[in-house]
Amino acid sequence: MKQQQMNGGARRAVFSPVDNRARVDAVVRRIGDAIELGLLADGEQLPGESELAGQLGVSTVTLREALMALRQQGLVTTRRGRGGGSFVSLPEIPGEERLKVRLRGWSTEELRDLGDHWAALSGMAARLAAERTEPDDLVQLWRTAEELTQAVDAAARSRVYGRFHVELAAAAQSARLTREQIALQTEIGALLCLVFGDDAYREEVADRHRSVISAVQDGAHETARELAERCVQDSTARLVALRLAL
């Protein structure tokens, strides 16, 4: 199943203990971000309440409040009775015009600033992954790179693209970097649908991803960092150009 192919490090980061502050909101944000990014597959059953509360380090009361909020947002559905539980409900990507309206809400300076942050995260993740991983640790990254070449629509491509950078952070064996990437992708991920309608760009990005993985596999940490940064910078530049055109 698709969810079984997800990178273990990325999934562990999703279900690691949340911050003590505003725990209900923290749980909602953590699980909601993972669903919107596609780290949790559509229709996937979440762990039982007691198990999930234990993984997140919260009480079952807190978890139930969070699940209620997620249901209200349409990100989780609950089934009663035998075989019941809480299940992921992947949201629809907004239409192109709505995404353009959302993009207009960002200034070019804000987009560039977000791109700088993103490049720093992905670059450091690639560098650390090159220092810390073994070839067997990169199997999921190779699968994700291949999945991008097969993604037909812009929404699927943007999700796979974002997931690649989350899995790169997971390969760096850094839970904090992984959580940062998840949060960042939910900010910018949907907007990337606007630049992924181009098949040629999809192939260009897939090639970039393969180059990053190869550099990580070879232990070429500075090359891996530079390639990951360049990939992000190019995507950000395309969004900035589109924002200027609007």
C-alpha positions in Angstrom: 0.0 0.0 0.0 1.1 3.5 -0.7 1.3 4.5 3.0 3.6 1.6 3.7 6.1 3.0 1.1 6.4 6.3 2.9 9.7 7.2 4.5 9.8 5.9 8.1 11.7 8.9 9.3 9.1 11.3 7.9 6.3 9.4 9.5 8.0 9.2 12.8 8.4 13.0 12.8 4.6 13.3 12.1 3.8 11.2 15.2 6.5 12.4 17.6 5.5 14.3 20.7 4.1 17.8 20.2 5.1 21.0 22.0 3.5 21.6 25.4 2.0 24.9 24.3 -1.5 24.9 22.9 -1.5 21.2 22.4 -4.8 20.8 20.7 -3.7 23.4 18.0 -0.3 21.7 17.8 -1.9 18.3 17.1 -4.3 19.7 14.5 -1.4 21.5 12.8 0.9 18.5 12.8 -1.6 16.0 11.5 -3.3 18.5 9.2 0.0 19.5 7.6 0.9 15.9 7.0 -2.4 15.2 5.3 -2.3 18.2 3.1 1.2 17.3 2.0 0.3 13.7 1.3 2.6 12.2 3.9 -0.5 10.4 5.2 -2.3 8.8 2.3 -6.0 9.4 1.4 -8.1 6.8 3.2 -5.3 5.7 5.6 -6.5 4.8 9.0 -4.9 6.7 11.8 -3.6 4.8 14.9 -6.2 4.2 17.6 -6.9 7.0 20.0 -4.8 5.6 22.9 -1.9 4.7 20.7 -1.9 8.0 18.8 -2.2 10.1 22.0 0.8 8.2 23.4 2.9 8.8 20.3 2.0 12.5 20.3 2.5 12.8 24.1 -0.9 14.2 24.8 -4.0 13.0 26.7 -6.8 11.2 24.9 -9.1 14.2 25.7 -6.7 16.5 23.9 -6.5 14.1 21.0 -10.2 13.8 20.7 -10.6 17.6 20.6 -7.9 17.7 17.8 -9.7 15.0 15.8 -12.9 16.9 16.1 -11.3 20.0 14.7 -9.7 17.9 11.9 -13.2 16.5 11.1 -14.6 20.0 10.9 -11.9 20.9 8.4 -12.7 17.9 6.3 -9.3 16.3 6.8 -10.4 13.3 8.9 -13.5 11.2 8.8 -14.7 8.9 11.6 -16.4 5.6 11.1 -18.2 3.8 13.9 -18.6 0.1 14.6 -16.5 -2.8 13.5 -13.6 -1.7 11.4 -14.2 1.8 12.4 -11.8 4.6 13.5 -10.4 7.8 12.1 -9.4 8.0 8.5 -7.5 10.5 6.4 -9.5 12.5 3.9 -7.2 14.2 1.4 -8.5 17.7 0.6 -9.0 18.9 -3.0 -6.4 21.3 -4.3 -8.1 24.7 -4.9 -8.8 25.6 -8.6 -6.3 27.6 -10.6 -8.0 31.0 -10.1 -8.3 30.5 -6.4 -4.6 29.6 -6.3 -3.8 32.8 -8.2 -5.8 34.8 -5.7 -3.8 33.1 -2.9 -0.6 33.9 -4.7 -1.6 37.6 -5.0 -1.7 37.6 -1.2 2.0 37.2 -1.1 4.4 40.0 -2.0 7.5 39.2 -4.0 9.6 40.0 -1.0 7.7 37.5 1.1 8.0 34.8 -1.5 11.8 35.4 -1.8 12.1 35.3 2.0 10.2 32.0 2.2 12.4 30.7 -0.6 15.5 31.6 1.3 14.3 29.8 4.3 13.3 26.8 2.2 16.6 26.7 0.4 18.5 26.8 3.8 16.4 23.9 5.1 16.7 21.7 2.1 20.4 22.5 1.6 21.3 21.6 5.2 19.1 18.5 5.0 21.0 17.3 1.9 24.3 18.1 3.4 23.6 16.1 6.6 22.0 13.3 4.6 25.2 13.0 2.6 27.2 12.7 5.9 24.8 10.3 7.7 23.0 8.0 5.4 23.8 4.6 3.9 22.7 3.6 0.4 19.8 1.5 1.8 18.5 4.7 3.5 17.8 6.3 0.1 15.4 3.8 -1.3 12.4 5.9 -0.6 13.9 9.0 -2.1 14.6 7.2 -5.3 11.0 5.9 -5.3 9.7 9.5 -4.8 11.9 10.8 -7.6 10.5 8.2 -9.9 6.9 8.9 -8.7 7.3 12.5 -9.8 8.1 11.4 -13.4 4.8 9.4 -13.4 2.6 12.1 -11.8 0.1 13.3 -14.3 -1.6 16.4 -12.9 -0.1 19.5 -11.3 -1.6 18.7 -7.8 0.0 15.3 -7.7 3.3 16.7 -8.9 3.4 19.4 -6.2 2.6 17.0 -3.5 5.4 14.6 -4.6 7.8 17.5 -4.9 7.1 18.7 -1.4 7.3 15.1 0.0 10.7 14.7 -1.6 12.1 17.6 0.5 10.4 16.2 3.6 12.0 12.8 3.0 15.3 14.5 2.4 15.1 16.0 5.8 14.1 12.6 7.3 17.2 11.1 5.5 19.3 13.7 7.4 18.0 12.0 10.6 16.7 15.3 12.0 13.2 15.3 13.4 13.3 19.0 13.8 14.3 19.6 10.2 11.6 17.2 9.0 8.9 19.0 11.0 10.1 22.3 9.7 9.9 21.0 6.1 6.4 19.7 6.7 5.2 23.0 8.0 6.9 24.9 5.2 5.4 22.7 2.4 1.9 23.3 3.7 2.6 27.1 3.2 3.9 26.9 -0.3 2.9 23.4 -1.6 -0.5 24.3 -3.1 1.0 27.3 -4.9 3.5 25.1 -6.7 0.5 23.6 -8.6 0.7 26.8 -10.7 4.2 26.0 -12.0 3.9 22.2 -12.3 1.5 22.1 -15.2 4.5 22.1 -17.6 5.7 18.6 -18.4 9.2 19.8 -19.3 9.5 21.4 -15.9 8.4 18.2 -14.2 11.2 16.3 -16.0 13.7 19.1 -15.1 12.8 18.8 -11.4 12.9 15.0 -11.5 16.5 15.2 -12.9 17.4 17.7 -10.2 16.1 15.3 -7.6 18.0 12.4 -9.0 21.2 14.5 -8.9 20.6 15.4 -5.3 20.2 11.8 -4.3 23.3 10.7 -6.3 25.3 13.4 -4.5 23.9 12.2 -1.1 24.7 8.6 -2.0 28.3 9.5 -3.0 28.8 11.4 0.3 29.4 14.7 -1.6 27.9 16.8 1.1 28.7 20.3 -0.4 27.5 19.2 -3.9 24.3 17.8 -2.4 23.7 21.0 -0.5 24.2 23.2 -3.5 22.0 21.1 -5.8 19.2 21.0 -3.2 19.4 24.8 -2.8 19.4 25.4 -6.5 16.3 23.2 -7.0 14.4 25.2 -4.4 15.7 28.6 -5.6 14.5 27.8 -9.2 11.0 26.9 -8.0 10.8 30.0 -5.9 12.0 32.1 -8.9 9.2 30.7 -11.0 6.6 31.6 -8.3 8.0 35.1 -8.1 7.9 35.5 -11.8 4.3 34.4 -11.9 3.4 36.7 -9.0 4.9 39.6 -11.0 2.9 38.6 -14.1 -0.3 38.7 -12.0 
